Amino acid sequence: MDEINLLRDGIPTGIALLFAAVAIATIASVIYTVSDRFGGNETTLRITGAVLCVLGLGIATYVAIKVSQGGAPQCVGGGGGCELVEKSKYSHLFGIHISVFGLIGYSLVLATTIWRGDNARIAAFILTMFGFGFSLYLTYLELYDIVAICQWCVGSAVLMTCLFIVSLTRLLTYYGLDDWDDEVGDGTTSDPAVANPAS
């Protein structure tokens, strides 16, 4: 298929392996967290989410700086896909460059990753679900309309997909458990007043 060739030619092997490593590390973090055997907890997911957000902010910042200087982000290993995507009409939304939305999005997801509780879990899920959907849309445009691949856009899409997986796992696994923060695995509690109500 032409789209597969476009992806293969637009993303060097080293960059593709880097994307794969990020995805594998994210899946490993999720498995570690939800597996009783390893005894992971929500902190693992929150740290994973924070690292992914920082990487996303790095990509968005780089692209925003290059564009603000009147240029286009450079594709690693050569190729003109990044420049073609930048010159397309899809590089702006409502007159604002897409990288600005990336900066805002990753910052908000980072805030909900640092923030604790059910509201944070729901907010992170909603934000990453929207970001994941928008990334799919942009990738579709690159493959079928622009017919060019921007490595930075694909990198951001990989990160947002990983963030969506992390946020979904965090929501499904830990939603509603805030009242049980003091509970110990054996069914007792670490709060002496609860453990010994008669004392």
Residue pairs with C-beta under 8 A, 6 or more apart in sequence:
3 143
3 144
6 143
6 147
6 148
6 149
7 143
7 149
7 154
9 79
9 149
10 75
10 79
10 81
10 148
10 149
10 150
10 151
10 154
11 19
11 149
11 151
11 154
12 76
12 77
12 151
14 76
14 77
15 76
15 77
15 151
15 155
19 154
19 155
19 158
22 52
22 55
22 158
22 159
22 162
23 158
23 161
23 162
25 48
26 48
26 52
26 162
26 165
26 166
27 165
29 40
29 44
29 45
29 48
29 166
30 45
30 48
30 165
30 166
30 169
31 38
32 38
32 40
32 44
33 40
33 41
33 42
33 44
33 45
33 169
33 173
34 40
34 169
34 173
42 170
42 173
42 174
45 166
45 169
45 170
45 173
46 113
46 114
46 170
48 166
49 109
49 110
49 113
49 124
49 163
49 166
49 167
49 170
50 110
50 113
50 114
52 159
52 162
52 163
52 166
53 106
53 107
53 109
53 110
53 113
53 163
54 110
55 159
56 102
56 105
56 106
56 109
56 156
56 159
56 160
56 163
57 103
57 106
57 107
57 110
59 102
59 152
59 155
59 156
59 159
60 99
60 100
60 102
60 103
60 106
60 156
61 99
61 103
62 73
62 152
63 73
63 97
63 98
63 99
63 102
63 152
64 97
64 99
64 100
64 102
64 103
66 72
66 73
66 74
67 73
67 86
67 91
67 97
67 99
72 82
72 83
72 86
72 87
73 82
73 86
73 150
73 152
74 82
75 81
75 82
75 83
75 150
75 151
76 151
80 148
81 142
81 148
81 149
81 150
81 151
82 150
82 151
82 152
82 153
84 146
84 148
84 150
85 91
85 142
85 146
85 148
85 149
85 150
85 153
86 150
88 141
88 145
88 146
88 148
90 98
90 138
90 141
90 145
90 146
91 97
91 98
92 98
93 101
98 138
102 156
105 127
105 130
105 131
105 160
108 123
108 127
109 124
109 127
109 128
109 131
109 163
109 167
112 120
112 121
112 123
112 124
112 127
113 120
113 124
115 123
116 178
117 178
118 175
118 176
118 178
121 167
121 170
121 171
121 174
121 175
122 171
122 175
124 163
124 167
124 170
124 171
125 167
125 168
125 170
125 171
127 167
128 160
128 163
128 164
128 166
128 167
128 168
129 164
129 167
129 168
131 160
131 163
131 164
132 160
132 161
132 163
132 164
134 160
135 156
135 157
135 160
135 161
136 157
138 153
138 157
139 153
139 154
139 157
142 148
142 149
142 150
142 153
143 149
182 189
182 190
182 191
182 194
183 189
183 190
184 190
188 195
189 195
192 199
193 199
